[in-house]
């Protein structure tokens, strides 16, 4: 997610809020904290979805490992996946 640096995103949001308050936006400390908590929650949800979309089911990973074991030495991962896809058709 955005270079997988959610802490940096939160830091930029916090700095932006501090800057806005410094230039006269009337927010109290509790409001700033609530905005930061909400921002952290949203970033956590987005990061969770991004991570979840990249998870490989155990069954599929095991079959890729079995295919790789049968392949000759020096075979690339792309070749293993391509062979597995050909075999599943």
C-alpha positions as CSV (number, residue, x, y, z in Angstrom):
1,X,0.0,0.0,0.0
2,X,1.6,3.2,-1.2
3,X,5.0,1.6,-0.9
4,X,3.7,-0.3,2.2
5,X,4.6,2.5,4.6
6,X,1.3,3.2,6.5
7,X,3.3,4.9,9.3
8,X,4.6,7.5,6.8
9,X,1.0,8.2,5.6
10,X,-0.1,8.7,9.2
11,X,2.8,11.0,9.8
12,X,1.9,13.1,6.8
13,X,-1.7,13.3,8.0
14,X,-0.6,14.3,11.5
15,X,1.8,16.9,10.1
16,X,-1.0,18.3,7.9
17,X,-3.3,18.6,10.8
18,X,-0.7,20.3,12.9
19,X,-0.1,22.7,10.0
20,X,-3.8,23.4,9.6
21,X,-4.2,24.1,13.3
22,X,-1.1,26.3,13.3
23,X,-2.7,28.4,10.5
24,X,-5.9,28.8,12.4
25,X,-8.1,25.8,11.9
26,X,-10.0,25.6,15.2
27,X,-9.6,22.0,16.3
28,X,-9.0,21.0,19.9
29,X,-6.6,18.2,20.9
30,X,-9.4,15.6,21.2
31,X,-10.6,16.3,17.7
32,X,-7.1,15.9,16.3
33,X,-6.7,12.6,18.1
34,X,-10.1,11.4,16.8
35,X,-9.1,12.3,13.2
36,X,-5.8,10.4,13.7
37,X,-7.5,7.4,15.1
38,X,-10.0,7.3,12.2
39,X,-7.1,7.7,9.7
40,X,-5.2,4.9,11.3
41,X,-8.3,2.7,11.2
42,X,-8.9,3.4,7.5
43,X,-5.2,2.8,6.6
44,X,-5.3,-0.5,8.6
45,X,-8.4,-1.7,6.6
46,X,-6.8,-0.8,3.3
47,X,-3.5,-2.4,4.2
48,X,-5.4,-5.5,5.3
49,X,-7.3,-5.8,2.0
50,X,-4.1,-5.3,0.0
51,X,-2.3,-8.0,2.1
52,X,-5.3,-10.4,1.9
53,X,-5.4,-10.1,-1.9
54,X,-1.7,-11.4,-2.0
55,X,-2.2,-14.4,0.2
56,X,-1.8,-17.8,-1.6
57,X,-4.1,-20.5,-0.3
58,X,-2.2,-23.4,1.3
59,X,-3.6,-25.9,-1.2
60,X,-2.3,-24.0,-4.2
61,X,1.1,-23.3,-2.6
62,X,1.5,-27.0,-1.8
63,X,0.7,-28.0,-5.4
64,X,3.2,-25.4,-6.7
65,X,5.9,-26.8,-4.4
66,X,5.2,-30.3,-5.6
67,X,5.4,-29.1,-9.2
68,X,8.7,-27.3,-8.5
69,X,10.2,-30.5,-6.9
70,X,9.5,-32.4,-10.2
71,X,11.1,-29.6,-12.3
72,X,14.7,-29.7,-13.3
73,X,17.3,-27.7,-11.3
74,X,17.4,-24.0,-12.4
75,X,13.7,-23.8,-13.2
76,X,12.2,-20.4,-12.4
77,X,9.0,-19.8,-10.4
78,X,7.3,-18.5,-13.5
79,X,8.1,-21.8,-15.3
80,X,6.7,-23.8,-12.4
81,X,3.4,-21.8,-12.4
82,X,3.1,-22.0,-16.2
83,X,3.6,-25.8,-16.1
84,X,1.0,-26.1,-13.3
85,X,-1.5,-24.0,-15.2
86,X,-1.0,-26.2,-18.4
87,X,-1.5,-29.3,-16.3
88,X,-4.7,-28.0,-14.7
89,X,-6.3,-27.3,-18.2
